[in-house]
Amino acid sequence: MLDVTVIEDPEAAAVSLDPTRARLLAELAAGPASAAMLAVKVGLPRQKVNYHLKALERHGLVELAGERRKGNVTERLMRATAASYVISPLALASVQPDPDRFRDQVSARWLLALGARLVRDVGSLITGATKARKRLATYALDGQVRFASAADRAAFVHELTAGVSALIRKYDTPDAEGGRDHRIVLAVHPTVETVEPQVAQSSQSVQSAESVQPAQSPESARPAQSAATEARPDAGLAD
């Protein structure tokens, strides 16, 4: 079972969002189970559970884990294909977020569009790497910092942007034969602690962020590739 998998197909996304099927996915992520076992857990007739399981199996969200005899009946034990799922913006087709439509480094909505592109592209790369049976060369850093003031946050953004831009200029070799392009995404946003204050906190953050004027964008060190190039399933595969 995979830790996480990306759903790119619109029909598969719709199937996974059905409340009953989402509950069945959660149960099967915890371990293999038959339709009869699931029927007891979710409080539905076994025939109804079987109907939902067939839909999930048809879209690759669950798979056969094994079979066992129970009296005169052979039960199929099903399991989830992943412990968790992420729906790719590709499932939204032409209305998926596109950060190339506008660029605003202090816009929370642009940050959201960048995050959506990250899910889309890495999801496509994972799909390609899985098919090619190759390791995908990626790196991620997650951290947290508490700023004493908005001025400190602005200074941090300036230094972070300048430092990363310098590294890009140092290592970027557009004409290197056999080289590979890599996408770099940096994000700074307030930590979400509870659901209720989030709306007010996010509103304040967007307003205060307008005073932050970052240094030269790392992406401006070299023009970005086209969206079609970024999403190549075989791009970024480790040698």
Backbone torsions as a table, in degrees:
resi	resn	phi	psi	omega
1	MET	NA	134.4	177.9
2	LEU	-78.0	151.9	176.6
3	ASP	-65.7	-45.2	-179.9
4	VAL	-150.1	144.4	175.6
5	THR	-135.4	154.6	-175.7
6	VAL	-104.0	130.5	177.4
7	ILE	-94.8	116.1	-178.6
8	GLU	-104.9	-25.3	-176.7
9	ASP	-79.4	128.7	-178.8
10	PRO	-58.0	-40.0	-179.7
11	GLU	-67.4	-39.8	177.4
12	ALA	-64.8	-37.8	177.8
13	ALA	-62.8	-43.8	179.5
14	ALA	-62.7	-40.6	178.9
15	VAL	-62.8	-43.3	-177.0
16	SER	-69.3	-24.6	-177.2
17	LEU	-84.6	-10.6	175.2
18	ASP	-62.9	127.0	-174.8
19	PRO	-55.0	-43.3	-179.5
20	THR	-66.1	-44.2	-179.5
21	ARG	-69.0	-33.9	175.7
22	ALA	-64.0	-37.9	177.1
23	ARG	-65.5	-41.8	178.2
24	LEU	-64.4	-39.7	177.2
25	LEU	-60.3	-43.0	179.9
26	ALA	-62.6	-41.6	179.1
27	GLU	-65.0	-41.4	-177.8
28	LEU	-76.6	-20.2	174.3
29	ALA	-71.3	-25.0	178.8
30	ALA	-79.8	-19.5	179.1
31	GLY	159.6	159.9	-179.3
32	PRO	-60.7	147.9	178.5
33	ALA	-157.4	156.1	177.0
34	SER	-93.4	169.9	178.2
35	ALA	-61.6	-37.8	179.5
36	ALA	-65.0	-42.2	178.8
37	MET	-64.5	-42.0	-179.7
38	LEU	-68.1	-35.1	-179.6
39	ALA	-59.0	-39.9	178.5
40	VAL	-66.2	-40.9	-176.3
41	LYS	-70.4	-39.2	-175.3
42	VAL	-99.6	-5.5	176.6
43	GLY	71.9	38.0	178.3
44	LEU	-125.4	156.2	174.9
45	PRO	-61.7	147.8	-178.1
46	ARG	-58.8	-37.5	-179.9
47	GLN	-63.0	-38.1	178.9
48	LYS	-67.4	-40.6	177.8
49	VAL	-63.0	-42.4	178.1
50	ASN	-58.6	-40.1	178.9
51	TYR	-60.3	-46.1	180.0
52	HIS	-67.7	-38.9	-179.9
53	LEU	-63.7	-38.0	178.7
54	LYS	-64.3	-38.3	177.7
55	ALA	-65.9	-42.9	178.6
56	LEU	-65.2	-40.5	180.0
57	GLU	-67.5	-38.0	-178.9
58	ARG	-61.4	-29.4	-178.7
59	HIS	-102.7	13.5	173.6
60	GLY	74.1	20.1	-179.4
61	LEU	-91.2	-24.4	173.1
62	VAL	-133.1	160.9	-178.6
63	GLU	-145.7	164.4	179.5
64	LEU	-73.6	125.7	178.2
65	ALA	-98.0	-22.6	-179.6
66	GLY	163.7	179.1	178.8
67	GLU	-132.8	153.5	176.8
68	ARG	-147.2	148.8	179.3
69	ARG	-86.7	133.3	175.4
70	LYS	-134.2	94.5	-173.1
71	GLY	70.3	-125.5	178.0
72	ASN	-95.1	8.2	-175.7
73	VAL	-113.8	139.1	173.2
74	THR	-99.7	115.4	-179.4
75	GLU	-90.9	138.9	174.7
76	ARG	-93.4	124.0	176.4
77	LEU	-94.3	121.2	-177.8
78	MET	-106.4	155.4	175.6
79	ARG	-142.0	156.5	176.6
80	ALA	-72.9	147.8	179.0
81	THR	-79.2	-11.5	178.4
82	ALA	-151.8	158.7	177.7
83	ALA	-75.1	-26.7	178.4
84	SER	-152.6	162.7	-175.1
85	TYR	-132.9	147.5	174.6
86	VAL	-126.6	131.9	178.2
87	ILE	-88.4	120.7	-179.7
88	SER	-72.9	146.2	173.1
89	PRO	-57.5	-19.5	177.1
90	LEU	-57.9	-26.7	179.3
91	ALA	-67.0	-17.9	179.6
92	LEU	-93.9	0.2	176.3
93	ALA	52.5	-123.0	-171.4
94	SER	-71.9	-12.9	179.8
95	VAL	-101.7	12.4	176.5
96	GLN	-68.4	150.1	179.7
97	PRO	-60.2	139.9	-179.7
98	ASP	-132.9	105.1	-178.7
99	PRO	-65.7	-14.3	179.4
100	ASP	-79.2	-10.4	179.1
101	ARG	-71.2	-28.9	175.1
102	PHE	-157.0	157.1	-179.1
103	ARG	-132.3	117.7	179.4
104	ASP	-148.6	104.2	-172.9
105	GLN	-65.2	-19.6	-179.7
106	VAL	-107.9	17.9	177.8
107	SER	-97.7	125.5	177.4
108	ALA	-65.0	-31.3	179.5
109	ARG	-71.0	-35.3	176.3
110	TRP	-67.4	-38.8	176.1
111	LEU	-59.5	-40.8	178.3
112	LEU	-64.1	-39.7	178.3
113	ALA	-65.3	-38.1	176.3
114	LEU	-63.3	-42.2	178.5
115	GLY	-62.7	-38.5	178.1
116	ALA	-65.2	-40.6	178.1
117	ARG	-65.0	-36.1	178.3
118	LEU	-61.4	-46.0	178.1
119	VAL	-61.5	-44.3	-178.7
120	ARG	-62.2	-51.3	-173.9
121	ASP	-70.0	-45.5	-180.0
122	VAL	-66.2	-35.4	175.7
123	GLY	-61.1	-43.8	178.1
124	SER	-65.1	-39.0	179.2
125	LEU	-65.8	-40.3	177.9
126	ILE	-62.5	-41.9	178.1
127	THR	-60.5	-45.5	179.4
128	GLY	-65.5	-41.6	-179.8
129	ALA	-65.8	-37.8	178.9
130	THR	-64.2	-43.9	179.4
131	LYS	-65.3	-37.6	-179.0
132	ALA	-83.8	-6.4	-177.3
133	ARG	54.9	47.6	177.9
134	LYS	-124.4	156.9	176.9
135	ARG	-80.6	139.5	-179.8
136	LEU	-95.0	125.2	-177.7
137	ALA	-83.1	101.7	178.2
138	THR	-135.9	166.7	176.4
139	TYR	-150.4	141.5	177.3
140	ALA	-141.3	144.7	177.7
141	LEU	-129.1	127.1	-179.8
142	ASP	-124.8	126.6	-178.6
143	GLY	-150.0	178.4	-179.5
144	GLN	-143.3	139.9	179.0
145	VAL	-139.0	142.3	178.2
146	ARG	-106.9	118.0	-179.8
147	PHE	-90.7	138.8	179.3
148	ALA	-73.9	-26.0	-177.2
149	SER	-156.5	167.1	176.3
150	ALA	-64.0	-31.9	178.8
151	ALA	-65.2	-40.0	177.5
152	ASP	-65.0	-39.0	178.3
153	ARG	-63.6	-42.6	179.1
154	ALA	-62.9	-41.4	179.2
155	ALA	-65.0	-39.4	178.1
156	PHE	-61.0	-44.9	179.9
157	VAL	-61.7	-42.5	178.5
158	HIS	-60.4	-48.3	-177.4
159	GLU	-67.8	-40.9	179.6
160	LEU	-62.2	-46.5	-178.6
161	THR	-65.4	-43.1	180.0
162	ALA	-64.2	-41.0	-179.1
163	GLY	-66.1	-44.4	179.8
164	VAL	-68.5	-38.3	177.9
165	SER	-61.1	-39.9	178.9
166	ALA	-64.6	-40.6	178.3
167	LEU	-64.9	-38.6	178.6
168	ILE	-64.0	-44.6	179.2
169	ARG	-63.1	-33.1	-178.2
170	LYS	-71.4	-42.1	-171.6
171	TYR	-103.3	-11.8	-177.0
172	ASP	-71.0	121.0	178.7
173	THR	-130.8	81.8	-174.9
174	PRO	-57.5	-29.9	-175.4
175	ASP	-97.5	8.8	-177.6
176	ALA	-67.3	122.3	179.6
177	GLU	-70.8	129.1	-179.4
178	GLY	82.5	2.5	179.1
179	GLY	-77.1	169.2	179.2
180	ARG	-129.6	137.3	174.7
181	ASP	-77.5	142.0	177.3
182	HIS	-129.8	139.2	177.3
183	ARG	-87.7	135.1	176.9
184	ILE	-117.2	126.5	178.5
185	VAL	-127.0	125.5	175.8
186	LEU	-115.4	138.3	-179.7
187	ALA	-141.6	139.0	174.3
188	VAL	-131.9	122.3	178.7
189	HIS	-149.4	156.6	179.1
190	PRO	-60.7	146.9	177.5
191	THR	-73.6	134.9	178.3
192	VAL	-89.6	119.6	-178.2
193	GLU	-102.0	-45.8	178.5
194	THR	-137.0	161.5	-177.4
195	VAL	-71.5	-42.2	-172.5
196	GLU	-61.1	-51.4	-176.9
197	PRO	-75.6	-4.0	-171.6
198	GLN	-61.8	-42.1	-176.7
199	VAL	-63.0	-48.1	-179.6
200	ALA	-65.7	-41.3	-179.1
201	GLN	-64.1	-43.7	-179.2
202	SER	-64.5	-37.8	-180.0
203	SER	-63.8	-44.0	178.2
204	GLN	-64.4	-38.2	-177.4
205	SER	-65.3	-41.5	-179.6
206	VAL	-64.4	-40.8	-179.6
207	GLN	-66.7	-46.3	-178.1
208	SER	-69.7	-27.3	-179.2
209	ALA	-67.7	-19.8	-179.4
210	GLU	-64.1	-22.3	179.9
211	SER	-81.8	-9.8	-179.6
212	VAL	-86.6	119.3	177.1
213	GLN	-113.3	96.3	-174.9
214	PRO	-65.0	161.3	175.3
215	ALA	-71.6	-170.8	-179.1
216	GLN	-54.3	131.1	-178.9
217	SER	-64.5	138.1	175.2
218	PRO	-56.1	-35.2	-178.5
219	GLU	-68.3	-22.5	-178.9
220	SER	-77.3	-8.7	177.8
221	ALA	-64.4	-28.3	175.3
222	ARG	-154.1	137.8	-178.5
223	PRO	-54.6	140.3	-179.9
224	ALA	-70.3	154.5	177.0
225	GLN	-75.5	168.3	175.7
226	SER	-72.4	157.1	-178.7
227	ALA	-60.6	-34.0	-178.9
228	ALA	-65.7	-37.7	179.8
229	THR	-70.9	-38.8	-176.8
230	GLU	-62.4	-32.9	-171.8
231	ALA	-94.1	12.4	178.2
232	ARG	-58.4	122.6	-178.4
233	PRO	-60.1	-25.6	-176.9
234	ASP	-96.6	-1.2	-179.1
235	ALA	-74.6	140.3	175.9
236	GLY	82.5	8.9	177.9
237	LEU	-71.2	136.9	179.4
238	ALA	-69.8	147.5	178.5
239	ASP	-69.8	NA	NA
